[in-house]
Structure formats: C-alpha cells, structure tokens
Amino acid sequence: MTYATEFPAYSTAAMPALPDGWVDVSWHNDLMPRFINPDLGLGLWIDHSDPTLAAWPHQGRFGLYRLDSAGDWDGLDHVIDTHDINAVLHCIADHQDELTAQTRCVTHIDTGRGVCADCGEFL
C-alpha cells in the first residue's frame, strides 16, 4: 500500500520528497497519508494540499510526531505541526544529527589495520 493507492485524490505533484529512511505506511482508513522513519522514531502525517479538502483544516498540513515504544503514534507526542515542509525537514535533520551524535564512536579502537573495531570508521 502507498499513499497513491490508498489516497488517489492526493496529487503526487503536491507530495513533498522525504529524506532516505522514510516508509510509506498509508492506509485508506486513516484520514491522510502517513510515513514513518523507524530509525529516527518519527512519523509524519501529510494532509491534502488543497485546504478545502484537508482532513484537519485547523492544523498544519504536516504533522511530525514521535513514535511510541511499539513504533506507533500515540496521538499526543507531536514534534511540529505546520504548513511549512522546510520546517519539517529541518526538524528531521536535527533528529538525524542527534541520532548520529548518539551512535558515533568516541573511543576508536584500532584493529591494527587503520579501521575502528567498534564503528568501522577509517582512522
């Protein structure tokens, strides 16, 4: 299933490109297309580009939220709710930077071949 098959009234031209790692989990019984990034623990609802057809007209077109421990949306933990996709992409980049910083190796144990035994980075 994709948003194109589940929500055929949504214009593919109006759907923004998302960074790598985002999975389309759209389902026709939801109000709008939904994407998740399990690595970042984030989800994104994308409402209709035409405000007169929006499911949530009182909110922004883009709703970025944290996934709960089961990988689902609990309906409460929004990161940002906006009409500005650039603000959403900035939040996504911040979360990616945070994840990278958390998983970056700081000890660099040399294997004797110029590669860290922990992270595989060249030394």
N, C-alpha and C positions, 0 to 999 in steps of 0.2 A: 504494500500500500504506500502511496505517496500523496502529497497534498494535491497533485494534479488529477489523480484518480478519485480521491476522496472529496475534493472540493473543486469540481470542474469550473465553477463560476469564478474562481480566483484567476486573475491574469498572471501567466508565468512571467510576463514582461515587468509586472509590478512587484514580483517576489525578489527580495534582495539576495545577493550571493552571500553565503556564510563561509567563514574560515573552515579549513580542514577539521575533521573530527566531529562534525555535526551530522546527526542521523535524523532523517525524516520519519517520525512516528505518528503521522497524521492519521486520524480515524474519523470516519464520517459522523459518528455520534458525538464527537466533540463540537464545540462551537466554531472552531477555526483550526487552521494548520498548526502543528506543533513539531518542534525539533528539539533534540536533546544532545548534549555532549557529556557522555558518562565520565570521561577523564577529568573534565572540569567540574562535574557535579552540577551542571546548569541545564536549564530548559528554556525554550523560547516559544511563546505564543505569537503568531503573526495574524493580526486581524485584516479584514478586507481593506484594500487600498481606497475604495470608494466609501467615504464616511457615511453616506446614506444607507449602505449595506452592512456596516460594521455590526458585529455581534455585541461588542462592548463600546458603544459610542461615547460613553462618559469617561473612558480611559484611553491611554495612548494606543497606537496601533501595535506597538511592540512591547511585550511583557516578558522581561528576563527574570527568571526565578531560580532559586536553589532547589536541587533535588533532595529528597529525604534519604535516609539510610537505605531504603529499599529501591532507590532510583526513581521514585515517583514524585509528583507535585503534591504538596500537602495543602495548597491553596492559600498559604499565609506568607511564605518567605520570598517576597519579591525583592529583586536587586534594583531593577529600574522599570518604570512604566512610562513610555514616551512615544512620540510620533517621529523622533529623530533616530534613524538607523545608525548614524555615526556615533551617537552617544552609546547605543547598544554595543557596537563594535569596539568602542573604547573600553567599556566595562569587560567585555570578553577578553580583550588584550591584557587588561590588568589582572584578570583571574589567571590567564595563561602565564603571565610573568610571575605571579605569586606561586603557582604550581611549579614552574621551572626553578625558582629560587629554593623551594622546599625540597626538591628532589635532586638538586645539583650537589655533586660530591664535593666535599671540602677537604677531605684528607688525602686523596690521590695516592693510593698505594701502588707503587710501580711494580709491574710484573717482571721487570728486567728487560722488557722489550719496548720500553717507551710508551706503554699504554697502562692506564689506571685499571687495577683489578676490580674496582667497585663500579665505575661508571663507563669504562671503555674509552674515555677521552684520551687523545694523544697528549703526551707530556712533553 
